[in-house]
Amino acid sequence: MTRALAAYLAVALLIAGAVASDITLADVSVSLMEASGSIVASTSVTGPSTANLGTLDHTRTLKVSLTTSLSAAPGEDFRPQQVFLRLTCRSSQDAAYFAAVKAKDGTLYATAKSADIQKQVGLQSGAYTAAIIVGDTRAAQPLLWTLGEVQVLHAPLDDGSQPAAAPYRAIDRTHKPLLEIVHMHRLPERRAPAVVSVLFTLVAAAPVAIYVAVALQMGANLKGFPSGGGFLAAAGFHLGLLSILGLYLLFWLRLTMVQTLPMLAVLSAVTAAFGSTTLKQATGRGSKLE
Amino acid sequence: MVRPVALLLAATVLCTAAASVAGAEKQSVLVLLDDPALEQSHSTFLKSLSARGYAVTIKPITHKALQLKSWDDWLYDKLVILGSSNELGGAVDVAQVVEFVDAGHDVLLAVDSGVSEELRELSQELGVDVDVRGHAVIDHLGFESQLGGEDHAALLADSVVQSAAVLPGGLQGPVLFRGIALSVPADSETAFLALSGSPTAYSGKPGVAQTDAKLAGGSMGLVALAQLRNNARIAVAGSLDMFSDAAFQAHATSHSGQGLGQVANEAFCAAISKWAFSERGVLRATGLSHRVVSGAEPGAVNPELYRINDEVEFSVHIQECNEGSCRPFKGDDVQVELQMLDPYVRSWLRHDGSGRFSALVKVPDAYGVFKWVVDYRRLGYSYIELTETVPIRPFKHHEYERFILQAYPYYASVASMMAGFMAVGAFFLYTR
């Protein structure tokens, strides 16, 4: 019972003491180090600052070191419960946190690399605001010091450029509209101008016209077309041929093969019969002429 | 013929029908309490569940006869666990709760810093990681001075998810929180933080110097929600106290002693429990339809086939159901895709204000088995997944363009050959 009361009194005294206590920071320095350990840039900070702290690329380490003390007990070793280095991305306000650990000489230091930042906020290069947060239940007032601005660069791509920022959380990628896709339909093939087509139509039709004209010029005629008994056979033969050519046009325009073949069979038979008679007569006439 | 889309729509409607709490039959909620005293200390929250139309059954979490299902029938529709150090009793274990969720049921899990390993494992299975037992969320710059003056572990949180489906009117005040930190894996496609830590908060052991900063700031969760692929919903809260009557009635005082008015715990807890029990942000899709506007069969509704290059109108009706009433959904970011393995067309669906979403799409000039896909996933809303298969065919041989002017030379050459044949024959046979 007595021990419990003593413990209670100790806690009460601690809390009562905390009310008047403030945290004091000293020897606050921000340095950028190469992998070899050599210091590239070092900045001493004596209070909230907006200094340019340099560039933290993928080979460097950002180190913040400081010592802390409690105003109520300035000579005593005081290690606050929270000593965090916070790097907040300017564009997205996402923040990466690094807790300070104690060095052998008693100072507290926190280190940050771009790969560690990537683990917490994803690939976001650019300006980050560095801040140190120091808090403790024994202190009346916690401290939040802005240390300055640091440029964070991640491992570059093959062409030397920085990787593009992408949403860190999968849900931010999957729960948003996707880009619209418009299908590119094939363009119709280029066609010749109408004038060219008409011209070539005339060119294609010209040989037969020229043939007829030349033949008539040379005395071709139809005076030998049979009359009397041979007329019917000759007319039937030529009408049959014309009908077959007409059937060819119909097949092209509207008929199917199945519809066309029976008609062609009938027309062919009739044409062949009339043709046979007509050609016999023509042959006979030819032999008579000889 | 029962079309596949009809089955899909039916499934969607079944999954989202949970919004009709005020239906003919009351939905049953099992509440498991870590300590019987919680029934008194959290009575306002528990009574609010009954007031919302649920048949509430309250049992100790360690109850020996505890069971969620009888043979193949689930005994409850929703599960609330106000848990801490005790483990699940009776026939209920992590696997059964996961099975309960897989069957489409909703779970609200609240724990505190004394969380048992079994409840941590359950939370992890549901997609939300809980920090180790004994840790607490601490904020030396944002603690509530009346309740957290000693350990800075009672804090005022106001960083909430920006979603009208979860918190329709936003947060009207800070939320008083004392509990354990949560985290959601970055690759999670289902879980998100409804309430997160302030930029100066961290998770650690009270009174001990923190040597790592694994959980800190805005990526540290205080309350996490998850919308699972089967549209079951999960809420995990890192605090039991935030649901208590004392927290509902508390007035906030900042660490500097400034009064901040009444905390918004009651409204916030009601909001997340309504969301978790599918009373808010539920989307219903019905009446999927597509018709040919111009092309092979103009006016054909839901045709079996499209021809390439057809102009087609796709439409679907979407309603948003909140607290038992459904209204036309007015989202401007609904998309439809026409896919054949990959999307060939992705188009915006425009709504007419009465819930009808439509898009005019020109069918691609590639043929094969295509399908319409509406896969709508937005933070806080239930998912819409609709598919409708419509193959696309090429032109038939007689559907191509005829009598092209550029082909006239070929026609002329054929006619010329016929005429020549007749002329040569006539002149040869009959010239005298």
Boltz contact constraints between the chains, C-beta under 6 A:
constraints:
  - contact:
      token1: [A, 79]
      token2: [B, 209]
      max_distance: 6.0
  - contact:
      token1: [A, 81]
      token2: [B, 209]
      max_distance: 6.0
  - contact:
      token1: [A, 82]
      token2: [B, 140]
      max_distance: 6.0
  - contact:
      token1: [A, 82]
      token2: [B, 210]
      max_distance: 6.0
  - contact:
      token1: [A, 84]
      token2: [B, 213]
      max_distance: 6.0
  - contact:
      token1: [A, 95]
      token2: [B, 199]
      max_distance: 6.0
  - contact:
      token1: [A, 95]
      token2: [B, 217]
      max_distance: 6.0
  - contact:
      token1: [A, 97]
      token2: [B, 213]
      max_distance: 6.0
  - contact:
      token1: [A, 97]
      token2: [B, 216]
      max_distance: 6.0
  - contact:
      token1: [A, 97]
      token2: [B, 217]
      max_distance: 6.0
  - contact:
      token1: [A, 98]
      token2: [B, 213]
      max_distance: 6.0
  - contact:
      token1: [A, 99]
      token2: [B, 210]
      max_distance: 6.0
  - contact:
      token1: [A, 99]
      token2: [B, 211]
      max_distance: 6.0
  - contact:
      token1: [A, 99]
      token2: [B, 212]
      max_distance: 6.0
  - contact:
      token1: [A, 99]
      token2: [B, 213]
      max_distance: 6.0
  - contact:
      token1: [A, 101]
      token2: [B, 211]
      max_distance: 6.0
  - contact:
      token1: [A, 133]
      token2: [B, 200]
      max_distance: 6.0
  - contact:
      token1: [A, 135]
      token2: [B, 140]
      max_distance: 6.0
  - contact:
      token1: [A, 137]
      token2: [B, 152]
      max_distance: 6.0
  - contact:
      token1: [A, 142]
      token2: [B, 140]
      max_distance: 6.0
  - contact:
      token1: [A, 142]
      token2: [B, 141]
      max_distance: 6.0
  - contact:
      token1: [A, 168]
      token2: [B, 186]
      max_distance: 6.0
  - contact:
      token1: [A, 169]
      token2: [B, 186]
      max_distance: 6.0
  - contact:
      token1: [A, 170]
      token2: [B, 187]
      max_distance: 6.0
  - contact:
      token1: [A, 170]
      token2: [B, 189]
      max_distance: 6.0
  - contact:
      token1: [A, 171]
      token2: [B, 189]
      max_distance: 6.0
  - contact:
      token1: [A, 171]
      token2: [B, 192]
      max_distance: 6.0
  - contact:
      token1: [A, 174]
      token2: [B, 189]
      max_distance: 6.0
  - contact:
      token1: [A, 174]
      token2: [B, 377]
      max_distance: 6.0
  - contact:
      token1: [A, 175]
      token2: [B, 377]
      max_distance: 6.0
  - contact:
      token1: [A, 175]
      token2: [B, 378]
      max_distance: 6.0
  - contact:
      token1: [A, 175]
      token2: [B, 379]
      max_distance: 6.0
  - contact:
      token1: [A, 177]
      token2: [B, 333]
      max_distance: 6.0
  - contact:
      token1: [A, 177]
      token2: [B, 335]
      max_distance: 6.0
  - contact:
      token1: [A, 180]
      token2: [B, 346]
      max_distance: 6.0
  - contact:
      token1: [A, 181]
      token2: [B, 343]
      max_distance: 6.0
  - contact:
      token1: [A, 181]
      token2: [B, 345]
      max_distance: 6.0
  - contact:
      token1: [A, 181]
      token2: [B, 346]
      max_distance: 6.0
  - contact:
      token1: [A, 183]
      token2: [B, 344]
      max_distance: 6.0
  - contact:
      token1: [A, 183]
      token2: [B, 345]
      max_distance: 6.0
  - contact:
      token1: [A, 183]
      token2: [B, 364]
      max_distance: 6.0
  - contact:
      token1: [A, 185]
      token2: [B, 365]
      max_distance: 6.0
  - contact:
      token1: [A, 186]
      token2: [B, 365]
      max_distance: 6.0
  - contact:
      token1: [A, 191]
      token2: [B, 406]
      max_distance: 6.0
  - contact:
      token1: [A, 192]
      token2: [B, 406]
      max_distance: 6.0
  - contact:
      token1: [A, 194]
      token2: [B, 405]
      max_distance: 6.0
  - contact:
      token1: [A, 197]
      token2: [B, 405]
      max_distance: 6.0
  - contact:
      token1: [A, 197]
      token2: [B, 406]
      max_distance: 6.0
  - contact:
      token1: [A, 197]
      token2: [B, 408]
      max_distance: 6.0
  - contact:
      token1: [A, 200]
      token2: [B, 409]
      max_distance: 6.0
  - contact:
      token1: [A, 201]
      token2: [B, 408]
      max_distance: 6.0
  - contact:
      token1: [A, 201]
      token2: [B, 409]
      max_distance: 6.0
  - contact:
      token1: [A, 201]
      token2: [B, 412]
      max_distance: 6.0
  - contact:
      token1: [A, 204]
      token2: [B, 409]
      max_distance: 6.0
  - contact:
      token1: [A, 204]
      token2: [B, 412]
      max_distance: 6.0
  - contact:
      token1: [A, 204]
      token2: [B, 413]
      max_distance: 6.0
  - contact:
      token1: [A, 205]
      token2: [B, 412]
      max_distance: 6.0
  - contact:
      token1: [A, 205]
      token2: [B, 416]
      max_distance: 6.0
  - contact:
      token1: [A, 208]
      token2: [B, 416]
      max_distance: 6.0
  - contact:
      token1: [A, 208]
      token2: [B, 419]
      max_distance: 6.0
  - contact:
      token1: [A, 208]
      token2: [B, 420]
      max_distance: 6.0
  - contact:
      token1: [A, 212]
      token2: [B, 423]
      max_distance: 6.0
  - contact:
      token1: [A, 215]
      token2: [B, 427]
      max_distance: 6.0
  - contact:
      token1: [A, 220]
      token2: [B, 427]
      max_distance: 6.0
  - contact:
      token1: [A, 220]
      token2: [B, 431]
      max_distance: 6.0
  - contact:
      token1: [A, 221]
      token2: [B, 431]
      max_distance: 6.0
  - contact:
      token1: [A, 222]
      token2: [B, 430]
      max_distance: 6.0
  - contact:
      token1: [A, 223]
      token2: [B, 432]
      max_distance: 6.0
  - contact:
      token1: [A, 224]
      token2: [B, 430]
      max_distance: 6.0
  - contact:
      token1: [A, 224]
      token2: [B, 432]
      max_distance: 6.0
  - contact:
      token1: [A, 225]
      token2: [B, 430]
      max_distance: 6.0
  - contact:
      token1: [A, 245]
      token2: [B, 418]
      max_distance: 6.0
  - contact:
      token1: [A, 282]
      token2: [B, 429]
      max_distance: 6.0
